[in-house]
Amino acid sequence: MSSGGRVVFVSSIFRDLVAVSPQFPKPGETISGSDFFMGFGGKGANQCVMAARLGADTTIVGKVGDDEHGEAYRKNLVDQGVDTKYLGTEAGISTGIATIFVESNTGENMIVIVPGANGKLSPKDVTKAEDEIAKSKVVVSILEIGLDAVEMAFKLGRKYGVTTVLNAAPARASLPKELLENIDILIVNETEAEILSGLPATNPEEVKVSAAKLQKAGCKNIIITLGAEGALVVEGGKEPIKVNCPKLEGPVVDTTGAGDAFVGSLSFFLSSFSDMSLAEVVRRSCAVASLTVLKKGTQASYPMRGEVGHLL
């Protein structure tokens, strides 16, 4: 069992407001729900917490508002063992909020986000963490924050030879060439691959063609996540490898945050096992992420290190 390496997450932070109902409402329809709870989310923060739970030495670079949600989130991260010295508080603005609707019959979800303080994270904020990035094995970011902050994170990562990982979510139709060239591993789902490449990705062959176009744009290594079907690993000039998810040991309860659990797990394995193949890193990350859909909530569903010892 390996202890984790150092990972820096240049991250979004959202407080989750979750409503559960048997089915999603139709436009204009009001329905009764079965449950409501608040949790901690934001793609970047979720990924950071998942890596910390597996044993990575994690640092978060981000912003919260000067409200009760920000205070609660800071405490949550500290409780999870995350270094918050570069987590700033922005006056006069709310912490990011994610309103999540979960359909209990299927476990599927719909999400509306209000970025709040996330939009205030600047390249200057990222530069303050330069020494931390220089000492890390992996730096991870997402697209729920300003693109200039993401670009700075990866410029610093490239400067110090740190592995850079971008989860390009939520998707954008295009990304600057300089940013793409500073990404060691690009992670997208099928929808995000379509938007970013401009090509359909609705079947295995289309997914491969979409990945090939993204490689030509500058990304050498691409992982396209396929939900319950696993992931496609496109590494350099090698033949794409399909990695399957393990069979679930129970019914799907809630898929919220499973993709983030995958990215957080991947960052842990990358930082901890330098000789492990990317396909094996993805296989283990799929196995960890699969466990999260068996419980409700986002970070609340993430397994602790002792629960997945066989994978470490």
C-alpha positions as a printed NumPy array, in Angstrom:
array([[  0.   ,   0.   ,   0.   ],
       [  1.543,   3.304,  -1.133],
       [  1.334,   6.623,   0.672],
       [  0.396,   9.437,  -1.651],
       [  2.587,  12.041,  -3.319],
       [  1.994,  15.79 ,  -3.351],
       [ -0.853,  17.116,  -5.54 ],
       [ -1.979,  20.73 ,  -6.018],
       [ -5.571,  21.388,  -7.098],
       [ -6.361,  24.773,  -8.65 ],
       [ -9.995,  24.397,  -7.919],
       [-13.602,  25.391,  -7.932],
       [-15.572,  25.234,  -4.699],
       [-19.357,  24.882,  -4.521],
       [-21.75 ,  24.212,  -1.663],
       [-24.238,  21.577,  -2.844],
       [-27.982,  22.025,  -2.277],
       [-29.502,  18.656,  -3.183],
       [-33.166,  17.835,  -3.81 ],
       [-34.206,  14.215,  -4.422],
       [-37.401,  13.155,  -6.221],
       [-38.646,   9.992,  -7.981],
       [-38.36 ,  11.724, -11.354],
       [-37.263,  15.09 , -12.715],
       [-39.999,  17.745, -13.074],
       [-41.101,  18.712, -16.565],
       [-40.822,  22.39 , -17.597],
       [-43.403,  24.342, -15.594],
       [-44.203,  21.382, -13.332],
       [-43.963,  21.327,  -9.522],
       [-43.456,  17.935,  -7.877],
       [-42.87 ,  16.728,  -4.332],
       [-39.413,  15.527,  -3.386],
       [-38.421,  12.796,  -0.969],
       [-35.254,  14.275,   0.528],
       [-33.115,  17.41 ,   0.833],
       [-29.6  ,  17.821,   2.135],
       [-26.596,  20.109,   1.846],
       [-23.151,  18.864,   0.95 ],
       [-19.755,  19.996,  -0.264],
       [-18.988,  20.064,  -3.974],
       [-17.3  ,  21.851,  -6.844],
       [-15.454,  19.673,  -9.315],
       [-11.982,  20.735,  -8.234],
       [-12.67 ,  20.494,  -4.511],
       [-14.345,  17.099,  -4.956],
       [-11.283,  15.818,  -6.777],
       [ -9.022,  17.208,  -4.068],
       [-11.   ,  15.518,  -1.278],
       [-10.99 ,  12.18 ,  -3.115],
       [ -7.202,  12.325,  -3.498],
       [ -6.805,  13.291,   0.166],
       [ -8.985,  10.385,   1.303],
       [ -6.759,   7.984,  -0.62 ],
       [ -3.675,   9.41 ,   1.078],
       [ -2.328,  12.109,  -1.237],
       [ -0.655,  15.172,   0.273],
       [ -3.113,  17.73 ,  -1.122],
       [ -3.139,  21.517,  -1.387],
       [ -6.079,  23.509,  -2.73 ],
       [ -5.855,  26.877,  -4.499],
       [ -9.279,  28.511,  -4.664],
       [-11.753,  31.094,  -3.383],
       [-14.797,  31.057,  -1.095],
       [-17.11 ,  33.919,  -0.154],
       [-17.322,  35.612,   3.229],
       [-20.47 ,  33.729,   4.213],
       [-21.476,  30.719,   6.287],
       [-21.028,  28.401,   3.299],
       [-17.422,  29.519,   2.921],
       [-16.692,  29.02 ,   6.608],
       [-18.277,  25.568,   6.545],
       [-16.342,  24.589,   3.436],
       [-12.995,  25.679,   4.822],
       [-13.619,  23.58 ,   7.945],
       [-14.633,  20.599,   5.795],
       [-11.392,  20.745,   3.815],
       [ -9.287,  21.009,   6.956],
       [-11.162,  18.032,   8.411],
       [-10.362,  16.076,   5.228],
       [ -6.653,  16.766,   5.661],
       [ -6.355,  19.298,   2.824],
       [ -3.842,  22.161,   3.104],
       [ -5.911,  25.376,   2.809],
       [ -3.209,  28.017,   3.089],
       [ -3.977,  29.139,  -0.495],
       [ -7.761,  29.102,  -0.063],
       [ -8.759,  32.763,  -0.141],
       [-11.91 ,  34.48 ,   1.137],
       [-13.499,  37.052,  -1.166],
       [-15.436,  39.835,   0.555],
       [-18.886,  40.856,  -0.63 ],
       [-19.627,  37.787,  -2.743],
       [-21.168,  34.392,  -2.097],
       [-19.414,  31.053,  -2.039],
       [-20.189,  29.077,  -5.191],
       [-23.549,  27.277,  -5.046],
       [-24.622,  24.125,  -6.931],
       [-28.317,  23.26 ,  -6.972],
       [-28.561,  19.532,  -7.701],
       [-31.66 ,  17.561,  -8.621],
       [-31.363,  13.792,  -8.191],
       [-33.842,  11.353,  -9.764],
       [-34.093,   8.519,  -7.234],
       [-35.516,   6.022,  -9.762],
       [-32.329,   6.144, -11.858],
       [-29.689,   7.901,  -9.738],
       [-29.18 ,  10.441, -12.532],
       [-28.762,  14.155, -11.77 ],
       [-29.164,  17.656, -13.187],
       [-27.095,  20.569, -11.85 ],
       [-27.286,  24.377, -11.973],
       [-24.208,  26.221, -10.669],
       [-23.766,  29.837,  -9.524],
       [-19.979,  30.462,  -9.552],
       [-19.813,  33.241,  -6.951],
       [-16.302,  33.569,  -5.502],
       [-14.908,  31.025,  -7.968],
       [-14.933,  33.742, -10.623],
       [-12.514,  35.826,  -8.545],
       [ -9.63 ,  33.327,  -8.599],
       [ -6.843,  35.079, -10.519],
       [ -3.421,  34.185, -11.967],
       [ -1.915,  36.2  ,  -9.105],
       [ -3.647,  33.889,  -6.61 ],
       [ -2.163,  30.878,  -8.403],
       [  1.32 ,  32.43 ,  -8.482],
       [  1.239,  32.701,  -4.684],
       [  1.289,  28.886,  -4.658],
       [  4.283,  28.607,  -7.025],
       [  6.547,  27.03 ,  -4.411],
       [  3.878,  24.447,  -3.609],
       [  3.42 ,  23.598,  -7.287],
       [  7.19 ,  23.295,  -7.727],
       [  7.327,  20.652,  -4.968],
       [  4.35 ,  18.661,  -6.255],
       [  4.11 ,  15.594,  -8.467],
       [  0.82 ,  16.571, -10.127],
       [ -1.175,  19.778, -10.627],
       [ -4.87 ,  19.433, -11.491],
       [ -7.416,  21.972, -12.691],
       [-10.911,  22.27 , -14.172],
       [-12.935,  24.806, -16.187],
       [-15.272,  26.004, -13.417],
       [-12.8  ,  28.848, -12.757],
       [-11.303,  31.543, -14.987],
       [ -9.223,  30.269, -17.872],
       [ -6.382,  32.65 , -17.016],
       [ -5.972,  30.964, -13.612],
       [ -5.889,  27.53 , -15.269],
       [ -3.293,  28.706, -17.782],
       [ -1.068,  30.046, -15.007],
       [ -1.306,  26.779, -13.066],
       [ -0.14 ,  24.769, -16.062],
       [  2.592,  27.237, -17.045],
       [  4.015,  26.785, -13.556],
       [  3.554,  23.026, -13.774],
       [  5.454,  22.9  , -17.057],
       [  8.169,  25.184, -15.641],
       [  8.91 ,  22.713, -12.839],
       [  8.34 ,  19.459, -14.741],
       [  5.15 ,  18.649, -12.842],
       [  2.509,  16.412, -14.475],
       [ -0.432,  18.605, -15.517],
       [ -3.985,  17.245, -15.632],
       [ -6.979,  19.161, -16.989],
       [-10.508,  17.915, -16.507],
       [-12.084,  20.052, -19.244],
       [-15.45 ,  20.43 , -17.548],
       [-17.734,  22.175, -18.033],
       [-16.775,  21.951, -21.703],
       [-15.847,  24.878, -23.903],
       [-15.942,  24.929, -27.685],
       [-12.259,  25.83 , -27.864],
       [ -9.208,  26.197, -25.66 ],
       [ -6.051,  28.236, -26.347],
       [ -3.331,  26.305, -28.142],
       [ -0.768,  27.309, -25.504],
       [ -2.949,  25.806, -22.783],
       [ -3.469,  22.568, -24.707],
       [  0.27 ,  22.213, -25.221],
       [  0.853,  22.561, -21.471],
       [ -1.518,  19.687, -20.628],
       [  0.021,  16.269, -20.036],
       [ -3.326,  14.5  , -19.55 ],
       [ -6.694,  15.786, -20.764],
       [ -9.799,  14.2  , -19.21 ],
       [-13.229,  14.638, -20.811],
       [-16.467,  12.692, -21.007],
       [-18.174,  11.942, -24.336],
       [-20.208,  15.16 , -24.392],
       [-17.186,  17.268, -23.508],
       [-15.12 ,  15.504, -26.182],
       [-17.784,  16.395, -28.762],
       [-17.865,  20.058, -27.752],
       [-14.094,  20.444, -27.575],
       [-13.291,  18.544, -30.783],
       [-16.331,  19.661, -32.789],
       [-16.906,  16.03 , -33.785],
       [-19.596,  13.535, -32.721],
       [-18.623,  11.024, -30.02 ],
       [-21.692,   8.8  , -29.717],
       [-20.086,   5.409, -30.409],
       [-16.648,   3.813, -29.893],
       [-15.309,   4.682, -33.344],
       [-16.461,   8.293, -33.133],
       [-14.891,   8.612, -29.692],
       [-11.533,   7.474, -31.112],
       [-11.746,   9.975, -33.986],
       [-12.651,  12.757, -31.565],
       [ -9.672,  11.857, -29.357],
       [ -7.335,  11.843, -32.364],
       [ -8.38 ,  15.399, -33.247],
       [ -7.736,  16.538, -29.676],
       [ -4.266,  14.988, -29.891],
       [ -3.558,  16.958, -33.051],
       [ -4.572,  20.116, -31.18 ],
       [ -1.704,  19.541, -28.761],
       [ -2.803,  17.065, -26.057],
       [ -0.589,  13.988, -26.105],
       [ -2.569,  11.896, -23.615],
       [ -6.35 ,  11.855, -23.485],
       [ -8.785,   9.992, -21.276],
       [-12.413,   9.936, -22.378],
       [-14.656,   8.724, -19.575],
       [-17.638,   6.607, -20.621],
       [-19.719,   6.457, -17.444],
       [-20.645,   2.91 , -16.492],
       [-18.731,   1.664, -19.55 ],
       [-15.363,   2.762, -18.151],
       [-12.916,   4.917, -20.117],
       [-10.886,   5.116, -23.308],
       [ -7.16 ,   5.791, -22.839],
       [ -5.361,   7.42 , -25.774],
       [ -1.682,   7.67 , -24.877],
       [  0.794,   9.269, -27.255],
       [  1.031,   7.311, -30.487],
       [ -0.188,   4.058, -28.939],
       [ -3.337,   2.195, -29.905],
       [ -6.308,   3.37 , -27.759],
       [ -7.095,   1.117, -24.794],
       [-10.624,   0.541, -23.51 ],
       [-10.739,   0.166, -19.702],
       [-13.894,  -1.36 , -18.234],
       [-15.524,  -0.524, -14.917],
       [-15.924,  -3.389, -12.438],
       [-19.36 ,  -4.889, -11.879],
       [-21.269,  -2.982,  -9.213],
       [-22.01 ,  -4.703,  -5.931],
       [-25.429,  -3.058,  -5.559],
       [-27.951,  -0.69 ,  -7.198],
       [-26.995,   2.771,  -8.443],
       [-28.106,   5.34 ,  -5.852],
       [-26.551,   8.63 ,  -6.995],
       [-24.073,   9.321,  -9.805],
       [-23.274,  12.868,  -8.613],
       [-19.534,  13.343,  -8.24 ],
       [-18.469,   9.984,  -9.667],
       [-16.499,  11.672, -12.44 ],
       [-14.715,  13.84 ,  -9.897],
       [-13.896,  10.773,  -7.807],
       [-12.273,   9.32 , -10.925],
       [-10.099,  12.402, -11.49 ],
       [ -9.126,  12.648,  -7.82 ],
       [ -8.216,   8.961,  -7.723],
       [ -6.21 ,   9.313, -10.919],
       [ -4.212,  12.186,  -9.431],
       [ -3.446,  10.065,  -6.368],
       [ -2.225,   7.112,  -8.426],
       [ -0.165,   9.362, -10.733],
       [  1.535,  11.   ,  -7.745],
       [  2.127,   7.738,  -5.88 ],
       [  3.122,   5.159,  -8.53 ],
       [  5.591,   6.618, -11.019],
       [  6.121,   3.266, -12.742],
       [  2.411,   2.425, -13.193],
       [  1.046,   2.496, -16.752],
       [ -1.616,   5.077, -17.545],
       [ -4.071,   2.303, -18.416],
       [ -3.574,   0.713, -14.985],
       [ -3.949,   4.099, -13.298],
       [ -7.263,   4.496, -15.136],
       [ -8.392,   0.966, -14.232],
       [ -7.834,   1.563, -10.524],
       [ -9.426,   5.002, -10.706],
       [-12.519,   3.514, -12.366],
       [-12.721,   0.949,  -9.568],
       [-12.657,   3.645,  -6.878],
       [-15.156,   5.863,  -8.694],
       [-17.554,   2.936,  -9.178],
       [-17.965,   2.631,  -5.421],
       [-19.269,   6.192,  -5.116],
       [-22.5  ,   5.598,  -7.063],
       [-23.678,   3.144,  -4.395],
       [-24.222,   5.972,  -1.867],
       [-26.013,   9.318,  -1.967],
       [-24.16 ,  12.616,  -1.965],
       [-20.95 ,  13.807,  -3.547],
       [-17.96 ,  13.88 ,  -1.19 ],
       [-20.06 ,  11.972,   1.337],
       [-20.011,   8.986,  -1.025],
       [-16.222,   8.91 ,  -1.465],
       [-14.455,   5.907,   0.089],
       [-11.733,   6.288,   2.678],
       [ -8.273,   4.808,   2.138],
       [ -8.983,   1.77 ,   4.304],
       [-12.022,   0.843,   2.204],
       [ -9.975,   0.461,  -0.997],
       [ -6.728,  -0.93 ,   0.38 ],
       [ -6.697,  -3.685,  -2.25 ],
       [ -6.279,  -1.021,  -4.947],
       [ -3.437,   0.853,  -3.253]])
